[in-house]
Amino acid sequence: MEQKKSKRKICPFVQDADDNCYCVKMDSKSTMAMIYYCGGQFKKCEIFRKKTYPPTKSPGISL
């Protein structure tokens, strides 16, 4: 019997996770989020987006 390989990608930060990542916390409050975000929907994850696309500093306006 042939097994199907999953095409779902896991979050690239799982291997080098931030202290705020759901996969690091692993408590009852973050388990569902960890499965959802780290297990394939990481582009929707606020933590992933903050690490990937940090806010840009806008130039200050001097008057």
C-alpha positions in Angstrom: 0.0 0.0 0.0 1.4 3.4 -1.0 1.4 6.2 1.5 0.5 9.7 0.4 3.1 12.3 1.4 1.8 15.4 3.0 2.4 18.6 1.0 1.7 20.8 3.9 4.7 22.7 5.1 5.4 23.4 8.8 6.4 26.8 10.0 10.1 27.5 9.2 10.6 28.9 12.7 9.8 25.6 14.4 13.5 24.6 14.3 14.6 27.9 15.7 11.5 29.1 17.6 11.1 32.4 19.4 10.2 32.4 23.1 6.7 33.7 22.0 6.0 31.0 19.5 3.2 28.6 20.2 5.4 25.6 19.8 7.6 26.8 22.6 4.8 27.6 25.1 3.0 24.2 24.6 0.4 24.8 27.3 -3.3 24.1 27.2 -4.0 27.6 25.9 -1.7 27.4 22.9 -2.0 23.8 21.8 -4.8 24.4 19.2 -3.0 27.5 17.9 0.3 25.5 17.6 -1.4 22.7 15.6 -3.1 25.3 13.3 -0.3 27.8 12.8 2.9 25.8 13.2 1.4 22.8 11.3 0.6 24.6 8.1 -1.2 27.9 8.4 1.9 29.9 9.5 1.4 32.6 7.0 -1.7 33.6 9.0 0.2 33.6 12.3 0.8 37.0 13.9 4.1 35.8 15.4 5.4 34.5 12.0 4.4 37.7 10.3 6.1 39.9 12.9 9.3 37.9 12.5 9.1 37.8 8.7 7.9 41.3 8.0 9.1 43.5 10.9 7.5 47.0 11.0 9.5 49.6 9.1 10.6 52.7 10.8 9.0 55.7 9.2 11.1 58.8 9.0 10.3 61.3 11.7 8.7 64.5 10.6 10.4 67.6 11.9 8.6 70.9 11.8 
